[in-house]
């Protein structure tokens, strides 16, 4: 699972740089699906489809920048690294930062959105 997450992050870097948002989305969904399934928490695992739909919607509705935020990709890498190293607190902090970054990006792009 760590290898899958690391590979997904690598793909996110490549596709983020090239601006291929569809390929980036595939890698991003793979990262999050693997993370949720690896959690061992049935409630998190049950969110796999919801998270995939949120990521898909953000891309399909023009809520992703042309070139994904390199800092957000670095946070995904930090989550994968922390999990690989058994650093639960660091993984949680980086994951929370990913969620905060995505929420902030949407609010900044669409200030009147609920």
Secondary structure, 3 states (H helix, E strand, C coil): CHHHHHHHHHHHHHHHHHCCHHHHHHHHHHHHHHHHHHCCCHHHHHCHHHHHHHHHHHHHCCCCCCCCCHHHHHHHHHHHHHHHHCCHHHHHHHHHHHHHHHHHHHHHHCCCCC
